[in-house]
Amino acid sequence: MLTLLKRDAEAIARLQKLRFYPLAVVGGDGCYLIGEDGRRLLDFSASWGAVSLGHSHPAIREAASRALESQAGASILSFINEPAVELAEKLLELTPGDSDRRVWLGHSGSDANETAARAVTAATGRPRIISFEGAYHGGTSGSMAISGHSAQEGVEKAPGLVSLPYPDPYRPHEGDPTGRSVIALLERRLSEDVEPGKVAALFLEPIQSDGGLIVTPAGFLKELADLCRSDILMVCDEVKVGLGRSGLMHCFQHEGTPTN
Ligand SMILES: Cc1ncc(COP(=O)(O)O)c(C=O)c1O
């Protein structure tokens, strides 16, 4: 009988692997993973945040089976799908702001960021995007093009992408742990070589996740939002830190970031 490790090596492409240890899992139960050898292992990463409510949570199992009992089609493309509309209504309810908003339902975080980048450039007619060094916005061509993660260094970037240092209090830009030097750098660039009228949006992880789990210094998010407010859209990528995981429903709410 082949072990899972060997079967995995023979069946799944290396391109899809970021392995740190030879862990082979056959199941999950709450905060535990169940190894092929029967061990119950505490999953401290919550499988990279994808199972923040635990593995096989009864409420999620119940919701998934309910959805499968009477499936309202497989998409929203050509007819109205009640569960999809309900989800969109719920998301609008959960998200502060009273502007004219709609939900776009995609497949993944990568897909969401890629689409957001296309939407902001199309809606504003401006070609440039600002993002941060170390940012991971996804693994599709369009989301990698606006990311700054070191694992994607060889990837073609969006034309005119402006990359800012993330305000890391432990490895501070210009020795300034307050993040003000990053704000000053952005102000300088907007007045010198980056024409604000050409910038569609700034993409931000309110806590930089795959780039090092970096929490911004107090006041940074607010200062950044104030700077963008007049002219530049701000897109918060909360794939890893949203929906309650930072203690508030949305991570951007920690500094009362404006939403309109
Ligand atoms: C901040 C952030 N954005 C986007 C993504 C991409 O999400 P997905 O893997 O669902 O495409 C990730 C995934 O780790 C992420 O951490």
The ligand as an SDF file (V2000), in Angstrom:
LIG
                    3D

 16 16  0  0  0  0  0  0  0  0999 V2000
   -4.0280   38.8640    1.5640 C   0  0  0  0  0  0  0  0  0  0  0  0
   -4.3080   37.8100    0.5340 C   0  0  0  0  0  0  0  0  0  0  0  0
   -4.8620   38.1800   -0.6320 N   0  0  0  0  0  0  0  0  0  0  0  0
   -5.1660   37.2650   -1.5850 C   0  0  0  0  0  0  0  0  0  0  0  0
   -4.8870   35.9220   -1.4060 C   0  0  0  0  0  0  0  0  0  0  0  0
   -5.2300   34.9510   -2.4860 C   0  0  0  0  0  0  0  0  0  0  0  0
   -6.3610   34.2260   -2.1290 O   0  0  0  0  0  0  0  0  0  0  0  0
   -6.7100   32.8290   -2.8240 P   0  0  0  0  0  0  0  0  0  0  0  0
   -5.6680   31.8590   -2.3790 O   0  0  0  0  0  0  0  0  0  0  0  0
   -8.0830   32.5210   -2.3130 O   0  0  0  0  0  0  0  0  0  0  0  0
   -6.6890   33.0460   -4.2930 O   0  0  0  0  0  0  0  0  0  0  0  0
   -4.3040   35.4930   -0.1940 C   0  0  0  0  0  0  0  0  0  0  0  0
   -4.0250   34.0710    0.0210 C   0  0  0  0  0  0  0  0  0  0  0  0
   -3.2490   33.6810    0.8400 O   0  0  0  0  0  0  0  0  0  0  0  0
   -3.9970   36.4580    0.7960 C   0  0  0  0  0  0  0  0  0  0  0  0
   -3.4340   36.1220    1.9610 O   0  0  0  0  0  0  0  0  0  0  0  0
  1  2  1  0
  2  3  1  0
  2 15  2  0
  3  4  2  0
  4  5  1  0
  5  6  1  0
  5 12  2  0
  6  7  1  0
  7  8  1  0
  8  9  2  0
  8 10  1  0
  8 11  1  0
 12 13  1  0
 12 15  1  0
 13 14  2  0
 15 16  1  0
M  END
$$$$
